[in-house]
Amino acid sequence: MIKMVNEKLLYEGKAKSVYQGENDEEVIIKFRDDMTAGDGARHESMGQKGYLNSILCAKIFEIIEEAGVKTQFIELTEPCVMKAMKLEMIPIEVIVRNIATGSIVRKFPFEDKTPLNPPLVQMDFKADEYHDPMLNDAIAKALGIATQEELDKLRELALKVNEIMKKMFKDIGIILVDFKIEFGKDKEGNIYLGDEISPDSCRLWDAETMDMLDKELFRQGKDDEVIEAYQEVYNRLLSDEEKAKFN
Ligand code: CDP
């Protein structure tokens, strides 16, 4: 088991807890089974979610890193426990959309399921008390959240991550509809992909059946289908060898 009792908790999010790592440059991210929706209005514990998401996130970060985007990922020391670089997080949720659905369809006159070509990059201010409002560059700069150079870099990196992940999912018969990522900076100001990428933060549709394979099931109250869907993504993305590693 993980020796977490004596560890210093740095931050507790809705589905992950971040602890101080072995040194000042590292953190330990613990993936929990908690699942929330509607600004925390619903909160359930979904067995196996932390396990599946931590392994999926590690695999996805490895693929992204190999393709040339720097990520915080160091090592998955055991299921649910990720060693990562300590970063100063930028409070922006960078959302990339390949197909219009969800909040964009509620806020703007897009028809649901319209393909977006080129993909659309949206930035939301990560602040629960303001309900994550949509940003533009002027507001982000006036708030002192990021410089123009950083905003341009986030957009460039987000589109690159989209290309990498679109292909990765296409190869296993999954359509990447949209996703949210977050970035942080090291002490020198270099930008790294932080937080997580998992079915909690993406919309994924089975390319054949169009079935949802992500957190949207939970948002729609189909709680009993959630883990099965995440397991399906895990089954397709991980090789037998990789699955055996933590079994
Ligand atoms: O429809 P909803 O309000 O959930 O959000 P959206 O803006 O349509 O979400 C776009 C994508 O970002 C989806 O893949 C969400 O899962 C993801 N997202 C997230 O991971 N965390 C958030 N706080 C907001 C969106």
Boltz pocket constraint, residues with backbone or C-beta under 6 A from the ligand:
constraints:
  - pocket:
      binder: B
      contacts: [[A, 93], [A, 95], [A, 96], [A, 101], [A, 102], [A, 103], [A, 104], [A, 132], [A, 178], [A, 179], [A, 180], [A, 199], [A, 200], [A, 201], [A, 202], [A, 203], [A, 215]]
      max_distance: 6.0
